[in-house]
């Protein structure tokens, strides 16, 4: 049986997974009719479970976030499936996406974090919108383990 992980261990393992992946899958809800919509975005997972990514003002996912900011974000290492299914790890971050205003004190440091991970993501973001997902829940799944390692974020985590 798998031993439960501490909150710190879950966040550290999710963060490490995120460092190795340039992009992840963003799930939003269609602004027009409420159906699900998924897309690939370049991102940075922060050690506290927040996700940073950029977008233009016209893509579907931007319109969706503006209408319904509740999102889900998948990070995985699916490339290992070809050689070792047991090493297939994934993290799902469920939360609320928000735009970070260019004139806010947080904008430049957050954009620099994204740039450190992926220079091109920062270039596209600075021409468009910087989004931050404030997590409500982070779920870490490792290999074939039946256990889902979960961190629930409360009001004390909102920042």
C-alpha positions as CSV (number, residue, x, y, z in Angstrom):
1,X,0.0,0.0,0.0
2,X,1.2,3.5,-0.8
3,X,1.9,5.8,2.1
4,X,0.1,9.1,2.0
5,X,2.2,12.1,1.1
6,X,2.4,15.3,3.1
7,X,1.1,18.5,1.6
8,X,4.7,19.7,1.1
9,X,5.6,16.4,-0.7
10,X,2.6,16.6,-3.0
11,X,3.4,20.2,-4.0
12,X,7.1,19.4,-4.4
13,X,6.4,16.4,-6.7
14,X,3.9,18.3,-8.7
15,X,6.3,21.2,-9.1
16,X,9.1,18.9,-10.2
17,X,6.7,17.4,-12.8
18,X,5.8,20.9,-14.0
19,X,9.5,21.9,-14.4
20,X,10.0,19.1,-17.0
21,X,7.0,19.9,-19.1
22,X,6.9,23.0,-21.4
23,X,3.1,22.8,-21.8
24,X,-0.1,21.5,-20.3
25,X,-3.7,21.1,-21.1
26,X,-6.1,23.8,-20.0
27,X,-9.8,23.0,-19.7
28,X,-12.3,25.8,-19.8
29,X,-16.1,26.1,-20.4
30,X,-17.3,27.5,-23.7
31,X,-18.6,31.0,-23.1
32,X,-21.2,30.5,-25.8
33,X,-22.9,27.3,-24.8
34,X,-21.3,25.9,-21.6
35,X,-19.6,22.9,-23.3
36,X,-16.1,21.8,-22.3
37,X,-13.1,23.2,-24.2
38,X,-9.5,22.1,-24.0
39,X,-6.3,23.6,-25.4
40,X,-2.5,23.3,-25.0
41,X,-0.7,26.2,-23.4
42,X,2.9,26.9,-22.3
43,X,3.0,27.3,-18.6
44,X,4.9,27.6,-15.3
45,X,3.8,25.8,-12.2
46,X,4.8,27.7,-9.1
47,X,5.9,25.9,-5.9
48,X,2.7,27.0,-4.2
49,X,0.5,25.3,-6.8
50,X,-0.4,28.4,-8.9
51,X,-0.2,28.1,-12.6
52,X,1.0,30.9,-14.9
53,X,0.3,31.1,-18.6
54,X,-0.3,33.6,-21.3
55,X,-2.8,34.2,-24.0
56,X,-3.9,36.6,-26.6
57,X,-7.2,38.5,-26.2
58,X,-9.0,36.6,-28.9
59,X,-8.5,32.9,-28.4
60,X,-11.4,30.8,-27.3
61,X,-9.9,29.9,-23.9
62,X,-9.5,33.6,-23.1
63,X,-13.2,34.3,-23.9
64,X,-14.1,31.3,-21.9
65,X,-12.1,32.4,-18.8
66,X,-13.6,35.8,-18.9
67,X,-17.1,34.3,-18.9
68,X,-16.4,31.4,-16.5
69,X,-13.1,31.6,-14.7
70,X,-13.3,28.1,-13.1
71,X,-10.7,25.9,-14.9
72,X,-8.8,22.7,-14.7
73,X,-5.2,22.3,-15.8
74,X,-3.4,19.0,-16.5
75,X,0.3,18.5,-16.4
76,X,1.6,15.1,-17.3
77,X,4.7,13.3,-18.6
78,X,2.9,11.3,-21.3
79,X,6.1,10.9,-23.3
80,X,7.2,8.1,-20.9
81,X,4.2,5.9,-21.9
82,X,6.2,4.6,-24.9
83,X,8.8,3.0,-22.6
84,X,7.4,2.8,-19.1
85,X,3.8,3.1,-18.2
86,X,4.5,2.8,-14.5
87,X,6.4,6.2,-14.7
88,X,3.3,8.0,-16.1
89,X,2.7,10.9,-13.6
90,X,0.1,13.6,-13.7
91,X,-1.1,16.6,-11.7
92,X,-4.4,18.3,-12.1
93,X,-4.9,21.8,-10.7
94,X,-8.5,22.9,-10.3
95,X,-9.1,26.5,-9.6
96,X,-10.0,30.0,-10.7
97,X,-8.1,31.7,-13.5
98,X,-7.5,35.5,-13.2
99,X,-5.9,38.1,-15.4
100,X,-2.8,39.7,-13.8
101,X,-3.0,43.4,-14.8
102,X,0.1,44.8,-16.5
103,X,0.1,47.7,-14.1
104,X,0.0,45.6,-11.0
105,X,3.1,45.1,-8.8
106,X,2.9,41.4,-9.4
107,X,3.0,41.4,-13.2
108,X,6.7,41.8,-13.8
109,X,7.9,39.3,-11.2
110,X,5.3,36.7,-12.4
111,X,6.2,37.3,-16.0
112,X,9.9,36.8,-15.1
113,X,9.1,33.5,-13.5
114,X,7.3,32.4,-16.7
115,X,10.3,33.6,-18.8
116,X,12.7,31.7,-16.7
117,X,10.9,28.5,-17.6
118,X,10.1,29.4,-21.3
119,X,11.3,32.5,-23.0
120,X,8.8,32.2,-25.9
121,X,5.9,31.9,-23.5
122,X,6.9,35.2,-21.8
123,X,7.2,36.9,-25.2
124,X,3.7,35.8,-26.2
125,X,2.3,36.6,-22.8
126,X,3.7,40.2,-22.6
127,X,2.0,40.9,-26.0
128,X,-1.3,39.5,-24.6
129,X,-2.6,38.6,-21.1
130,X,-0.9,37.0,-18.2
131,X,-3.2,34.5,-16.4
132,X,-2.7,33.0,-13.0
133,X,-4.7,30.0,-11.8
134,X,-5.3,30.2,-8.1
135,X,-5.7,26.6,-7.1
136,X,-8.7,25.2,-5.2
137,X,-7.4,21.6,-5.3
138,X,-4.3,19.9,-6.6
139,X,-4.4,16.2,-7.4
140,X,-1.2,14.2,-7.9
141,X,-1.3,10.8,-9.5
142,X,1.8,8.7,-9.8
143,X,2.2,5.7,-12.1
144,X,-0.2,2.9,-11.4
145,X,-0.8,3.9,-7.8
146,X,-4.5,3.7,-6.8
147,X,-4.0,6.6,-4.4
148,X,-4.8,10.2,-5.5
149,X,-2.6,12.6,-3.5
150,X,-4.7,15.7,-2.9
151,X,-4.0,19.2,-1.5
152,X,-7.1,21.3,-0.8
153,X,-6.4,25.0,-0.7
154,X,-8.4,27.1,1.7
155,X,-8.9,30.8,2.2
156,X,-5.5,30.9,4.1
157,X,-3.8,29.9,0.8
158,X,-5.4,32.7,-1.3
159,X,-2.9,35.2,-1.9
